[in-house]
Amino acid sequence: MEKLAQYLETHKERFLEELFGLIRIPSISSINDHKPDMHRAAEYWKESILKAGADKAEIIATAGNPVVYGEKMIDASLPTVLVYGHYDVMPVDPLNLWDSPPFEPEVREGKIYARGADDDKGQAFMHAKAFEAMVKTGNLTCNVKFMIEGEEEIGSPNLEQFCNDHKEMLKADIILVSDTSMIAQDIPSITVGLRGLAYLEVEVTGPNRDLHSGLFGGAVANPINILSQMIASLTDEKNHITIPGFYDKVIELSAEERAEMANAPFNEEEYKKAIDVKALHGEQGYSTNERTGIRPTLDVCGIWGGYTGEGAKTVLPSKASAKISMRLVPDQDHEEIAELFKNHFESLAPASVRVKVTPLHGGQGYVSPTDTIAYQAASKAYETTFGKKPIPVRSGGSIPIISTFERVLGIKSILMGFGLESDAIHSPNENYPLFNFYKGIETIPWFYQYFKEMSR
């Protein structure tokens, strides 16, 4: 492993430049105009895997964006690790809030600023570079397969079919993922739970065209007013979601489990300061970490309608729309929740408007046990490079495909994330500390080493 450490130090600047090449490709999966960029990013990943030492790598078409698959099989008797990541990124709007162009990576104060710097180009690319270092220094202890998709940010709509079609090719002992975060740079953690997701778009339509707000205001329903009232009614004064049946399958953690969660370091004042708020907000009866880790939520992610340009326009709009996200906990079925939402939301509408509810994407939550060989290997890897044992945490985020992997492929996943909550993923000025990028590349090979040793 000494040779590997030397290799990492010698090539660290090249690793960074190669990551920048991937980041410069604006692979936004939710915008059709970026379709050519999706294929460019897939090609970049294919070449990166091959140059790193894979025996083969290919781009495999799906009904949507392609999947990049690569492998290096060194010995059939050794464990096989399947690395999962994604090359697609979120949109960059609002562009004016970025301090530098989102697809021109820039290092400032020890951080890479760019869309995808953390989520997930920076984190996924650590695996390509760790793999390269292991191959070039003779330290690869497991067989390795790569599956890098281009639709994670839109719910991975075609990856389940891909997995069904390629079960034999994807056979592995564990799926290794870096698309989550740590508590802090000096407090490593392993994500053992992810929330599920149900994401919908709602549209409220009133008159057949925009109307003069003076001539018609007070006589015709205003869709923006109605939509606002309907959304406001979805939660009560305790921030409890009011959709009938929503909590029926929510598992309440025991007092002992909640006490164990409370052991994770958390400074409320620093948390508020980091996001510049005077007070926190959420479901009564639960701590901040519980609200984001073990409780479901409902949030409006976007809302629009009427006139929003410069100056005044006295208009009563014909339509108003919103995008609504519900984060779900294990045992809540995202399709069932989407249907409960649809039925309830439609029932809220007065006769003066028409309502349309369109599910966009979703996925199940996931809980990973801490008594597996993979978890123990990951824990020991972090302990080796950080000098302290990582803390198991439940994340408030969602990676819908993770539960699908276990259901379709029968393989568990280990979530070795190296991001930080301050990395502003999905937001303007997304960033990723150089420390975390390099520390991830340093830590990943130790997972392979310990996973092989513990799998004997």
C-alpha positions as CSV (number, residue, x, y, z in Angstrom):
1,M,0.0,0.0,0.0
2,E,3.0,2.3,0.3
3,K,3.5,2.2,-3.5
4,L,-0.2,3.0,-3.9
5,A,0.2,6.1,-1.6
6,Q,3.2,7.3,-3.6
7,Y,1.2,6.8,-6.9
8,L,-1.7,8.9,-5.5
9,E,0.7,11.7,-4.5
10,T,2.5,11.7,-7.8
11,H,-0.6,11.8,-10.0
12,K,-2.9,13.9,-7.9
13,E,-2.8,17.0,-10.1
14,R,-3.6,14.9,-13.2
15,F,-6.5,13.3,-11.4
16,L,-7.9,16.7,-10.8
17,E,-7.5,17.9,-14.4
18,E,-9.2,14.7,-15.6
19,L,-12.1,15.3,-13.2
20,F,-12.3,18.9,-14.6
21,G,-12.7,17.5,-18.1
22,L,-15.7,15.5,-17.0
23,I,-17.2,18.4,-15.1
24,R,-17.0,20.7,-18.2
25,I,-19.5,18.5,-20.0
26,P,-23.0,20.0,-19.2
27,S,-24.7,16.7,-18.8
28,I,-28.1,17.9,-17.4
29,S,-30.5,14.9,-17.8
30,S,-33.7,16.8,-17.2
31,I,-33.2,19.1,-20.2
32,N,-33.6,17.6,-23.7
33,D,-31.3,20.0,-25.3
34,H,-28.4,18.4,-23.4
35,K,-28.9,15.0,-25.0
36,P,-25.7,15.2,-26.9
37,D,-23.9,16.1,-23.7
38,M,-25.1,12.9,-22.1
39,H,-23.4,10.9,-24.7
40,R,-20.2,12.9,-24.4
41,A,-20.2,12.3,-20.7
42,A,-20.7,8.6,-21.2
43,E,-17.9,8.5,-23.7
44,Y,-15.6,10.3,-21.3
45,W,-16.4,7.7,-18.6
46,K,-15.8,4.8,-20.9
47,E,-12.4,6.2,-21.9
48,S,-11.5,7.0,-18.3
49,I,-12.3,3.4,-17.2
50,L,-10.2,1.9,-20.0
51,K,-7.3,4.2,-19.3
52,A,-7.5,3.3,-15.7
53,G,-6.9,-0.4,-16.5
54,A,-10.3,-2.0,-17.2
55,D,-10.2,-5.1,-19.4
56,K,-13.2,-3.7,-21.2
57,A,-15.7,-0.8,-21.1
58,E,-18.7,-0.1,-23.3
59,I,-21.6,2.3,-23.6
60,I,-24.9,0.4,-23.5
61,A,-28.1,2.1,-24.8
62,T,-31.3,2.3,-22.8
63,A,-34.7,3.8,-23.6
64,G,-33.2,7.0,-22.2
65,N,-29.6,7.9,-21.6
66,P,-26.9,5.3,-21.9
67,V,-25.2,3.3,-19.2
68,V,-21.4,2.9,-19.1
69,Y,-20.3,-0.6,-18.1
70,G,-16.7,-1.6,-17.5
71,E,-14.9,-4.5,-15.7
72,K,-11.6,-6.0,-14.7
73,M,-11.9,-9.6,-13.6
74,I,-8.6,-10.7,-12.0
75,D,-9.7,-14.0,-10.3
76,A,-13.1,-15.7,-10.2
77,S,-12.4,-16.9,-6.7
78,L,-12.1,-13.3,-5.4
79,P,-14.9,-11.0,-4.3
80,T,-16.5,-8.8,-6.9
81,V,-17.2,-5.1,-6.2
82,L,-19.8,-3.3,-8.5
83,V,-19.2,0.5,-8.4
84,Y,-22.3,2.6,-9.1
85,G,-22.3,6.3,-9.9
86,H,-24.0,8.7,-12.2
87,Y,-22.7,11.2,-14.8
88,D,-25.8,13.4,-15.0
89,V,-26.2,16.6,-13.0
90,M,-29.0,18.9,-11.9
91,P,-29.9,22.1,-13.8
92,V,-27.9,25.2,-12.8
93,D,-30.7,27.8,-12.5
94,P,-30.7,30.5,-11.2
95,L,-27.5,31.2,-13.1
96,N,-27.1,34.7,-11.7
97,L,-26.4,33.2,-8.2
98,W,-23.2,31.4,-9.3
99,D,-19.9,33.2,-8.5
100,S,-18.2,31.4,-11.4
101,P,-19.6,29.6,-14.5
102,P,-21.1,26.3,-13.4
103,F,-19.4,24.2,-16.0
104,E,-16.0,25.9,-15.7
105,P,-14.5,24.3,-12.6
106,E,-12.6,26.7,-10.4
107,V,-10.6,26.0,-7.2
108,R,-11.2,28.6,-4.5
109,E,-10.1,28.3,-0.9
110,G,-9.4,24.6,-1.3
111,K,-12.7,23.7,-2.9
112,I,-13.8,22.8,-6.4
113,Y,-16.7,25.0,-7.5
114,A,-18.8,23.6,-10.3
115,R,-22.0,21.8,-11.0
116,G,-21.3,18.1,-10.4
117,A,-18.2,18.8,-8.4
118,D,-19.7,16.7,-5.6
119,D,-22.9,15.2,-7.0
120,D,-21.8,12.9,-8.4
121,K,-18.9,13.5,-10.8
122,G,-16.4,14.3,-8.1
123,Q,-17.4,11.4,-5.9
124,A,-17.9,8.8,-8.6
125,F,-14.6,9.8,-10.3
126,M,-12.7,9.0,-7.0
127,H,-13.5,5.4,-7.8
128,A,-12.0,5.5,-11.3
129,K,-8.8,7.0,-9.9
130,A,-8.6,4.7,-6.9
131,F,-9.1,1.8,-9.3
132,E,-6.3,3.1,-11.5
133,A,-3.9,3.4,-8.6
134,M,-4.7,-0.1,-7.4
135,V,-4.2,-1.6,-10.9
136,K,-1.0,0.4,-11.7
137,T,0.6,-0.5,-8.3
138,G,-0.5,-4.2,-8.2
139,N,-2.8,-3.6,-5.2
140,L,-6.1,-4.6,-6.8
141,T,-7.5,-7.3,-4.5
142,C,-11.0,-7.8,-5.9
143,N,-12.7,-8.0,-9.2
144,V,-14.2,-4.7,-10.2
145,K,-17.3,-3.7,-12.3
146,F,-18.5,-0.2,-13.1
147,M,-22.0,0.8,-13.8
148,I,-22.3,4.6,-14.4
149,E,-25.7,5.8,-15.4
150,G,-27.1,9.1,-16.8
151,E,-30.5,9.4,-15.3
152,E,-30.1,9.4,-11.5
153,E,-31.2,13.1,-11.2
154,I,-34.5,12.3,-12.9
155,G,-35.2,9.1,-10.9
156,S,-33.3,6.4,-12.9
157,P,-36.4,5.5,-15.0
158,N,-34.5,3.1,-17.2
159,L,-32.0,1.5,-14.9
160,E,-34.3,-1.1,-13.4
161,Q,-34.9,-2.5,-16.9
162,F,-31.2,-2.3,-17.6
163,C,-30.5,-4.4,-14.4
164,N,-33.2,-6.9,-15.4
165,D,-31.7,-7.3,-18.8
166,H,-28.1,-7.6,-17.6
167,K,-28.3,-9.6,-14.3
168,E,-25.6,-12.0,-15.2
169,M,-23.2,-9.2,-16.3
170,L,-23.8,-7.3,-13.1
171,K,-23.3,-10.2,-10.7
172,A,-21.3,-9.0,-7.7
173,D,-20.8,-9.4,-3.9
174,I,-21.4,-5.8,-3.0
175,I,-22.4,-2.5,-4.7
176,L,-20.1,0.4,-3.7
177,V,-21.6,3.9,-3.9
178,S,-20.2,7.3,-3.2
179,D,-23.1,9.7,-3.5
180,T,-23.7,10.7,0.1
181,S,-22.0,12.8,2.7
182,M,-20.0,12.7,6.0
183,I,-20.8,14.5,9.2
184,A,-17.6,16.6,8.9
185,Q,-14.1,16.5,7.5
186,D,-12.8,15.2,10.9
187,I,-15.9,13.1,11.6
188,P,-16.3,10.3,9.0
189,S,-19.6,8.5,8.7
190,I,-21.3,5.8,6.7
191,T,-24.8,6.3,5.4
192,V,-27.0,3.4,6.5
193,G,-30.4,4.8,5.6
194,L,-31.9,6.8,2.7
195,R,-35.3,8.2,2.4
196,G,-37.6,7.3,-0.5
197,L,-39.1,9.9,-2.8
198,A,-42.4,10.7,-4.5
199,Y,-42.2,13.8,-6.8
200,L,-45.2,15.2,-8.6
201,E,-46.2,18.3,-10.6
202,V,-49.6,19.9,-10.0
203,E,-51.5,22.3,-12.3
204,V,-54.6,24.3,-11.4
205,T,-56.6,25.8,-14.3
206,G,-59.3,28.5,-14.0
207,P,-60.5,30.6,-16.9
208,N,-59.6,29.6,-20.5
209,R,-57.2,32.6,-20.8
210,D,-55.5,35.2,-18.7
211,L,-58.0,37.9,-17.6
212,H,-57.9,41.5,-16.6
213,S,-57.6,41.5,-12.8
214,G,-59.8,44.6,-12.4
215,L,-62.6,43.5,-14.7
216,F,-62.7,39.9,-13.5
217,G,-61.0,39.9,-10.1
218,G,-63.4,38.9,-7.3
219,A,-65.8,37.2,-9.7
220,V,-63.5,34.5,-11.2
221,A,-61.3,32.1,-9.2
222,N,-57.6,33.0,-9.3
223,P,-55.6,29.7,-9.8
224,I,-52.6,31.1,-8.0
225,N,-54.7,31.9,-4.9
226,I,-56.4,28.5,-5.0
227,L,-53.2,26.6,-5.5
228,S,-51.6,28.5,-2.6
229,Q,-54.5,27.6,-0.3
230,M,-54.4,24.0,-1.4
231,I,-50.7,23.7,-0.8
232,A,-51.0,25.4,2.6
233,S,-53.6,22.9,3.7
234,L,-51.2,19.9,3.1
235,T,-49.6,20.5,6.5
236,D,-51.1,21.5,9.9
237,E,-49.8,23.9,12.6
238,K,-47.5,21.1,13.9
239,N,-46.0,20.6,10.4
240,H,-47.7,17.3,10.3
241,I,-48.8,16.2,6.8
242,T,-52.5,16.1,6.4
243,I,-52.9,13.6,3.5
244,P,-55.2,10.8,4.8
245,G,-53.2,7.5,5.1
246,F,-49.8,9.2,4.6
247,Y,-48.4,7.9,8.0
248,D,-50.0,4.5,8.0
249,K,-46.8,2.7,7.2
250,V,-44.3,5.0,8.9
251,I,-42.2,3.0,11.4
252,E,-41.7,4.8,14.7
253,L,-38.2,4.3,16.0
254,S,-37.8,3.1,19.6
255,A,-36.6,5.4,22.4
256,E,-33.3,3.5,22.4
257,E,-32.8,3.9,18.6
258,R,-33.6,7.6,18.9
259,A,-31.1,8.0,21.7
260,E,-28.4,6.3,19.6
261,M,-29.1,8.7,16.8
262,A,-28.7,11.6,19.2
263,N,-25.1,10.6,19.9
264,A,-24.1,11.9,16.4
265,P,-22.4,15.3,16.8
266,F,-24.7,18.2,16.0
267,N,-24.4,21.9,16.7
268,E,-27.7,23.7,16.1
269,E,-26.1,27.2,16.2
270,E,-23.5,26.3,13.6
271,Y,-26.2,24.6,11.5
272,K,-28.3,27.8,11.5
273,K,-25.4,30.0,10.8
274,A,-24.2,27.9,7.8
275,I,-27.6,28.4,6.0
276,D,-28.2,31.9,7.5
277,V,-31.5,31.3,9.3
278,K,-32.6,32.5,12.7
279,A,-34.7,29.5,13.6
280,L,-35.2,25.9,12.5
281,H,-38.6,24.6,11.4
282,G,-40.2,21.2,11.2
283,E,-42.4,18.5,12.6
284,Q,-43.1,19.0,16.3
285,G,-41.7,16.4,18.6
286,Y,-38.6,15.5,16.7
287,S,-35.0,16.8,16.6
288,T,-33.4,18.3,13.5
289,N,-31.5,15.1,12.7
290,E,-34.6,13.0,13.2
291,R,-36.7,15.3,10.9
292,T,-34.1,14.8,8.1
293,G,-33.3,11.1,8.7
294,I,-36.3,9.1,10.0
295,R,-39.4,11.3,9.3
296,P,-41.2,11.9,6.0
297,T,-41.6,15.4,4.6
298,L,-43.5,17.4,2.0
299,D,-41.9,20.4,0.2
300,V,-42.8,22.6,-2.7
301,C,-39.7,22.6,-5.0
302,G,-41.1,25.2,-7.5
303,I,-44.2,27.3,-8.1
304,W,-45.2,29.5,-10.9
305,G,-48.0,31.3,-12.7
306,G,-49.2,34.6,-13.9
307,Y,-46.9,37.5,-14.7
308,T,-43.4,37.5,-13.2
309,G,-41.6,40.0,-15.5
310,E,-40.4,43.5,-14.8
311,G,-42.9,46.0,-13.7
312,A,-46.7,45.5,-13.3
313,K,-49.2,43.6,-15.3
314,T,-52.7,43.4,-13.9
315,V,-53.6,39.9,-14.8
316,L,-55.7,37.2,-13.4
317,P,-53.8,34.1,-14.6
318,S,-55.4,31.1,-16.4
319,K,-53.1,28.6,-14.8
320,A,-50.8,28.0,-11.8
321,S,-48.4,25.1,-11.2
322,A,-46.1,23.7,-8.6
323,K,-43.6,20.8,-8.2
324,I,-44.0,18.9,-4.9
325,S,-41.5,16.5,-3.4
326,M,-42.3,14.1,-0.6
327,R,-39.3,12.4,1.1
328,L,-40.4,9.0,2.5
329,V,-39.1,6.6,5.1
330,P,-38.7,2.8,4.8
331,D,-42.0,0.9,4.4
332,Q,-43.7,3.9,2.7
333,D,-44.3,2.9,-0.9
334,H,-43.7,5.8,-3.3
335,E,-46.4,4.7,-5.8
336,E,-49.0,4.4,-3.0
337,I,-48.0,7.8,-1.5
338,A,-48.2,9.4,-5.0
339,E,-51.7,8.0,-5.4
340,L,-52.8,9.1,-1.9
341,F,-51.5,12.6,-2.7
342,K,-53.3,12.7,-6.1
343,N,-56.6,11.7,-4.6
344,H,-56.3,14.1,-1.7
345,F,-55.1,17.1,-3.8
346,E,-57.9,16.7,-6.3
347,S,-60.4,16.5,-3.5
348,L,-59.2,19.9,-2.2
349,A,-60.1,21.8,-5.4
350,P,-63.2,23.9,-5.5
351,A,-65.6,23.6,-8.5
352,S,-64.2,26.9,-9.9
353,V,-61.0,25.3,-11.0
354,R,-59.7,22.1,-12.7
355,V,-56.7,20.2,-11.2
356,K,-54.1,18.0,-12.9
357,V,-51.6,15.9,-10.9
358,T,-48.7,14.3,-12.8
359,P,-46.2,11.9,-11.0
360,L,-42.7,12.7,-12.3
361,H,-40.5,10.1,-10.5
362,G,-40.0,8.3,-7.2
363,G,-38.3,5.4,-5.4
364,Q,-38.2,3.5,-2.2
365,G,-36.2,4.2,0.9
366,Y,-33.3,2.0,1.9
367,V,-31.8,0.8,5.2
368,S,-28.4,-1.0,5.2
369,P,-27.4,-3.3,8.1
370,T,-24.2,-2.6,10.0
371,D,-23.4,-6.2,10.8
372,T,-22.3,-7.1,7.2
373,I,-18.8,-7.8,6.0
374,A,-19.0,-4.8,3.6
375,Y,-20.0,-2.4,6.4
376,Q,-17.2,-3.6,8.6
377,A,-14.7,-3.3,5.7
378,A,-15.9,0.2,5.0
379,S,-15.7,1.1,8.7
380,K,-12.1,-0.2,8.9
381,A,-11.1,1.7,5.7
382,Y,-12.3,5.0,7.1
383,E,-10.6,4.3,10.5
384,T,-7.3,3.6,8.6
385,T,-7.3,6.9,6.7
386,F,-9.1,9.2,9.1
387,G,-7.8,7.8,12.3
388,K,-11.2,7.3,13.9
389,K,-14.2,5.0,13.5
390,P,-17.0,6.3,11.3
391,I,-20.5,7.0,12.7
392,P,-23.5,5.2,11.0
393,V,-26.1,7.8,10.0
394,R,-29.4,8.0,8.2
395,S,-29.4,10.5,5.4
396,G,-32.3,12.7,4.5
397,G,-31.5,12.4,0.8
398,S,-32.7,9.8,-1.7
399,I,-31.0,7.5,-4.2
400,P,-34.1,5.7,-5.5
401,I,-32.2,3.1,-7.4
402,I,-30.4,1.6,-4.4
403,S,-33.5,-0.3,-3.1
404,T,-34.1,-1.4,-6.7
405,F,-30.6,-3.0,-6.8
406,E,-31.4,-5.2,-3.8
407,R,-34.8,-6.2,-5.2
408,V,-33.7,-6.9,-8.8
409,L,-30.1,-7.9,-8.4
410,G,-30.2,-9.3,-4.9
411,I,-27.1,-7.3,-3.9
412,K,-26.7,-5.0,-1.0
413,S,-25.1,-1.6,-1.3
414,I,-22.5,0.2,0.9
415,L,-22.7,4.0,0.9
416,M,-19.2,5.4,1.3
417,G,-19.9,9.1,0.9
418,F,-17.2,11.8,1.2
419,G,-19.3,14.9,0.6
420,L,-20.3,17.5,3.1
421,E,-23.7,19.2,3.8
422,S,-21.9,22.5,3.0
423,D,-21.2,21.4,-0.6
424,A,-24.4,23.0,-1.9
425,I,-25.4,20.1,-4.1
426,H,-28.4,20.9,-6.4
427,S,-27.8,24.6,-5.6
428,P,-25.7,27.5,-7.1
429,N,-22.0,27.3,-6.2
430,E,-22.0,23.6,-5.7
431,N,-18.5,22.7,-4.4
432,Y,-16.3,19.8,-3.2
433,P,-13.3,20.2,-1.0
434,L,-10.0,19.0,-2.5
435,F,-9.3,17.3,0.9
436,N,-12.4,15.1,0.5
437,F,-11.7,14.3,-3.2
438,Y,-8.2,13.1,-2.4
439,K,-9.2,11.4,0.9
440,G,-11.8,9.4,-0.9
441,I,-9.3,8.2,-3.4
442,E,-7.0,7.2,-0.5
443,T,-9.7,5.4,1.5
444,I,-11.4,3.4,-1.3
445,P,-8.5,1.0,-1.9
446,W,-8.5,0.1,1.8
447,F,-12.1,-1.0,1.4
448,Y,-11.0,-3.4,-1.3
449,Q,-8.2,-4.7,0.9
450,Y,-10.3,-5.3,4.0
451,F,-13.3,-6.6,2.0
452,K,-11.1,-9.3,0.5
453,E,-9.6,-10.2,3.9
454,M,-12.9,-10.4,5.6
455,S,-14.6,-12.4,2.8
456,R,-12.3,-15.4,3.2
